[in-house]
């Protein structure tokens, strides 16, 4: 009986997740363990990704493990096809720091020569 209950619960969780698009996905971390990562996008889609030892997870240009990620942390994921049904493979996971992006934009615009 417990096996069926676990199966139904797992099926309902997978039904809530959608298959992520191939390419870049931006969202906030919901859950991460040794083999799976789940994120929620700004438009409230939930995507699951398969990860392994080849998946590069980085923060401030340094490689980190999945256990170092905090829940609700903004991420940018480069995804590809996976052999897991209903899941995509995460090749690169980058922790997005909004302040760093804003500062980079300011520096780029300040260093550009004006069109005259």
Secondary structure, DSSP 8 states (H G I E B T S, - for coil): -HHHHHHHHHHHHHHHSB---SEEEEEEEEEE-SSEEEEE-TTS-EEEEE--TT-EEEETTEE--GGG--TT-EEEEEEE--SSTT-EEEEEEEE--HHHHHHHHHHHHHHS----
